[in-house]
Amino acid sequence: MNPDTLAEAILAVVTPIAADLRPDETPDIGIGDVVLERPRNRDHGDWASNVAMRLAKRLGTNPRELAQRIADEIASAEGVASAEVAGPGFINFRLDAAAAGVLAKTIVDAGDAYGTNDSQQGVSVNVEFVSANPTGPLHIGHTRWAALGDSLVRLLRAAGELLDAEGVAAEALAEPATHGSPLSERELEVARLTAQGLSNARIAERLVISRRTVETHQDHNRAKLHLASRFEVIAWAMAQEHLRPT
């Protein structure tokens, strides 16, 4: 049992309780009302929820009494070992050890696909991160934002978003470009201007060429340098700037 399935099980218990408490109306209760968090003290259980405290006023009841009613009902759900009320209305959940084993098997069977979904399918965004100054030294902040930006890109892609990720791989900048430059002067200029953070429209204006020509040069750069993405080309171009004789 994972947090999503536990939340669904709690919602399945809460819905009829809400209908019983408010027989003359249909309370607007959804999965968003069921928030699960890890307890600070793991002795209190595997998961904790304040769902009873969130819904008590809406349902016209005491939060601790509502929590106890939810706990009594959910305790018999498959995968739940126990549910205990704490404080003013928190519910601490303990899961069966077998439920954790089922989750581990699910993760192994799914492989790289585990955790992916299509909730953002069709959404297109542009993520820019790092933006290191090509004329200055790198520092720990660039490394931190490179890791954070790359992680954000991976999460969005896992949710089905179409991304144009732009950034600079900090570790690539520290490696010398030993293979020389197979690019033409114009292609190299496009790579340098891109590394400086100029948009394709600005590059086209600066070089007096069309935006489509800029995009063509960028495609050629990736192919000639045998690099997979735009930000790898940016890292390569910035390395050339640092290695240029003074």
Helices and strands as residue ranges (DSSP letters): H 3-21, G 31-33, E 36-37, G 42-44, E 47-49, H 51-59, H 63-74, E 80-86, E 90-95, H 97-110, G 111-113, E 124-129, H 140-158, E 162-167, H 170-173, H 185-195, H 200-207, H 211-225, H 230-243
